[in-house]
Amino acid sequence: MSAEATSPGAPIRRRGRPRIDLRRLGRAALFGPVSRDRLPDAIAHVVEAHRAHHPDADLSVLRRAYLLAETSHRGQMRKSGEPYITHPLAVTLILAELGAETTTLTASLLHDTVEDTEVTLEQVREQFGEEVCYLVDGVTKLEKVDYGAAAEPETFRKMLVATGDDVRVMSIKLADRLHNMRTLGVMRPEKQARIAKVTRDVLIPLAERLGVQALKTELEDLVFAILHPEEYARTDALVAAAADGPDPLGATAENIASVLREAGIPSEVMVRPRHFVSVHRVRIKRGELRGSDFGRVLVLVGEDADCYAVLGELHTCFTPVISEFKDFIAAPKFNLYQSLHTAVVGPDGEVAEILIRTHRMHKVAEAGVVALGNPYVSEGAPQTAEPSDGERADPTRPGWLSRLLQWQQSAPDPDTFWTTLRADLAQDREITVFRTDGGMLGLPAGASCVDAAYAQHGDAAHACIGARVNGRLATLSTVLKDGDTVQPLLAEDAASGPSPDWLDHARTPAARIAITGWLDAHPQAAETGQPGASADRDPQP
């Protein structure tokens, strides 16, 4: 959004990622000739990236969006001295490189117009349609003059609600934050740290959950450099030293490519460097780093079956490290990620981690929800999937987001929402448990029967007295495992309520907010011990 920018000499540069020449774009934005029948020079980078993914895209709408954005932002400058239009251009290029469709790019070009200029949402709707208007409104910040200290949490609440209806809202926000993080250097150190902490606690987990690894990894490195500059510098030195040393992963990749050629499996084999935070985590975990710890071997193939064929060849021709094998194709992660993970011992004794996936899986692994395009358009079907009553409900909405949208309605104030949101996003693994009626519940890892009860029954779970897990009686404090079947048991007396110790075992925001709300509304019952069953007490059969 409208965060201040920095000088072009910002502290962090991702290796291998081309940078936009902001000064050249700025000059093009101000002085580039534009005729009615051609695109402005300033968006040439965007057009090139967009056509690489969508060769048949209608570019006329991008031209109109750019002209409105450039005209409305004209005269506004970033703190670094570039014309402000360079920011929406950079954000749009980030999304274009990830394969975003034309509607997302149009909204991205306009994403700060309503917030920072005289352009209104009604004008955006009239000129670009309801979809673009919705996306622009979704990323428009609430005013501090109206919301005071609650402006930031309430802005994120607004964006998340909008994301629940169209996930492209958060795609634009993540790209917006990435460019602002890239250009953060001219701000005061304390403001850099504050923005970096919000990015770490909220936006990076959201990028992870939405599967946008390309944005998530760069955001992690940028935050790492600001909040832990000494560790970042040490990691930078280790990566630089490794680049000048032997290349065991390169040799392993060549051997793998040779094996797959002989097996007749068409594939691309490459070395994929780890980003700085990943290198730092490996160093913390293993101590001294080996040459093969600075990257992983990536194998790309055409079909799902080819992934398993590659795995068979590798485990036959190399010594596999069985403990490192994971199948995220048969059981995808909750953020859409699919790959086979394995590790093999090379001829020199170095252990190389290997990722095996199809080209389609790779695109989704990098771009996540951005790669899915318009959630309201099925492949080969141009019509939208919006309900006839006009209410939006993103059909690709992940379960964790549905749960977040549900509990945020019960958050009594902005502080509770903000604290609960950060705690919720810190839980980065999910399990699936089954109800006895055949339905499923998605819960964070470590969830208990308390969480399952509130997920299934809402406030009626106040009357829960125990549960059956896989057919056996269990206490409410029982921690559930992936694949368990759970049946919360409710008392006939609906007036009974939760015990305070339920909070010790509740992991989901929905459960914690509901329990806390009941206890606050019934202080006398909580103090006298009148509420229902203890979470650790066995239910009566």
Buried (B, 14 or more C-beta within 10 A) or exposed (E): BBBBBBEBEBBBEBEEEEEBEBBBBBBBBEEBEBEEEEBBBBBEBBBEBBEEBBEEBEBEBBBBBBBBBBEBBEEBBBBBEBBBBBBBBBBBBBBBBBBBBBBBBBBBBBBBBBBBBEBEBEBBBEBBEEBBBBBBBBBBBBEEEEBEEBBBBBBBBBBBBBBBBBBBBBBBBBBBBBBBBBBBBBBEEEEBBEBBBBBBBBBBBBBBBBBBBBBBBBBBBBBBBBBBEEBBEEBBEBBEEBEEEEBBBBBBBEBBBEBBEEBEBEBEBBBEBBBBBBBBEBBEEEEEBBBBBBBBBBBBBBEBEBBBBBBEBBBEBBBBBEEEBEBBBEEBBBBBBBBBBBBBBBEEEBBBBBBBBBEBBBBBBBBBBBBBBBBBBEEEEEEBBBEEEEEBBBEBBBBBBEBBBBBBEBBEEBEBBBEBBBEBBEBEEBBBBBBEEEEEBBBBBBBBBBBBBBBBBEBEBBBBBBBBBBEEBBBBBBBBEEEBBBBBBBBEEEEBBBBBBBBEBBBBBBBBBBBBBBBEEBEEBBEEEEBBBBBBBEBEE
